[in-house]
């Protein structure tokens, strides 16, 4: 299965591009599923199917609506049912389905659950309409972060002491966590692990939609390092609403020239990480399968080809680019440890931890060692990464950022490092 998460800048047309991508896959003979909060608006047909029971739109294409309100009510009622004993002990009044209204943030969890549900289906391609770029990065990092919180607050190894809980509570003078709490944490961790597996799968990639211009260029540059920090790989950058070339209209030609300037910049910056697939402006708001089919095909002549530079990055099949096969690059560990010492010199042991971070600026990067973890901050993005076992017995001896690669140098701690006798 290929799972393509389509994100982009606000108002750039990511929902339209996501629908056109799913339709392009279906017309190539794939079983394609399109997930969105409002899929019917862009498809031009009513869609009432849910992620577990999608509705067929046309040959090879199914669609489902991610309903955060219904998802929130179902999850809360399920949690209430599992906590019956505790609620009865407290004398709490039960909540009914009719009185529940979703809380802020429930749409994020609904989307994550939809990803896991779709991953269990019999699909060749799943295309997901994601939130704006910055929100998508935070959302896809959420399962890893929440699992870390659970491990810190409710370590699994503490459960072995449940038989001694009454005695420990008496000695400590405070109540010990009940078994139901550990069981709930275990269920949450299992669900989060399932979503994290989908996100980290070699078949899952991002597709970023942006309308070429100065604001979009700045936003992509700022988010690029955040994507790398969290190990999120982009398969395609989609410059959307590309205007006609060589227009006789002065006003239109000026806008087209501005688009061309930033398109050339994007082709140079993103190679060889991602392909670019330009989507032309239809002169109207796309709606319905016919318009989506037009968007999914490649324009006869792209802006970059018109410049005569011949990059070879322009896809020949429009939005159907990179919808087949796994990515070998994705299987690589984004945090690789390299030995940098002298093999025959015991006193010259050194290790280097490397992370590709294109677009990062040294002034925006911060590193903090905290126990067995490394806190990495790049601009507004932060990730807490557990150290490899060999590095936990080392001290940080330096760090640097050069040519888009962040390197952290480690030296063995004499107090912790075993030495030959």
Secondary structure, DSSP 8 states (H G I E B T S, - for coil): -EEEEEEESTTS-HHHHHHHHHHHHHTTT--EEEEETTHHHHHTS----BTTB-EEEETTEEEEE--HHHHHHHHHHHHHHHTHHHHHHHT-----GGG----TTHHHHHHHHHHHHHHTS--SEEEEE---HHHHHHHHHHHHHHHHHHHHHS-GGGGGGGGGHHHHHHHHTS----HHHHHHHHHHHHHHHHHHHHHHSTTEEEEEEE-SSHHHHHHHHHHHHHHHHTT--EEEEEE-SB--SS-S-HHHHHHHHHHHHHHHHHHHHHTTT-EE---B--SS---SHHHHHHHTS--SS-HHHHTT---S-B-TTGGGTT-SS--HHHHS-SSEEEE-S-TT-GGG-EEEEEEE-TT--GGGEEEEEETTEEEEEETTEEEEEE--GGGGGEEEEEEEEETTEEEEEEEE-TTTS----
